[in-house]
Amino acid sequence: MEDPLIVNYSSPIGTLQARFNERGLFRLGLLSNMNENREPSGEHNDPRWTMLKDRLDDYFAGEGLDPNGMDLDLSSISDFSRDVYKELAKVPRGQVITYGDLAERAGHPGAARAVGRAMNSNPFLLLVPCHRVVARGSKGGYAMGGFAIGTEIKRILLSLEGSIDRIR
């Protein structure tokens, strides 16, 4: 087994760290929120990193972030989370979805709390857009809901995508 490729990316929400193994990207997260701080390694001209970097550049420039064609290592992801992540990938930039609606669309009606846990353990920040999952508001509409790396970053991402005005 080869050593993982680890690359940092400076973004408007802080430094992101991408970690690749022989199967593909296995972690993309905010460096300050990573369980273990790993030093960048490897060649920054690796085609896997180049593809991800180009897509991150596009995302922060106001475009969509399409994970299609990227090798993601899903070996540690449960079947439930895979169902949820696959369905969440269909929610476009500028839109939001509630935990309950996402559970239903993923074929798991009534599993809103489990969807929340899947969002909390999402290893692919931005590629699986967990920031687009919000709570149902008590008086209709949407409420912010939680976010593993903080609701302020969730608010920034939703603002960047033009959907913050949907949140009460």
Protein Blocks (a to p, Z undefined) as FASTA:
>chain_A
ZZddddddddfkbccdddddfkbcfbdcdfklgfbacddedjfkbfklmmmmmmmmmmmn
opacdfehiacdfklpcfklmmmmmmmmmpcghiacdfklmmmmnopghilmmmmmmmmm
ocbghjlcfklpccddfkgpjdebiafkbjklmmmmmmmnopmmmpZZ
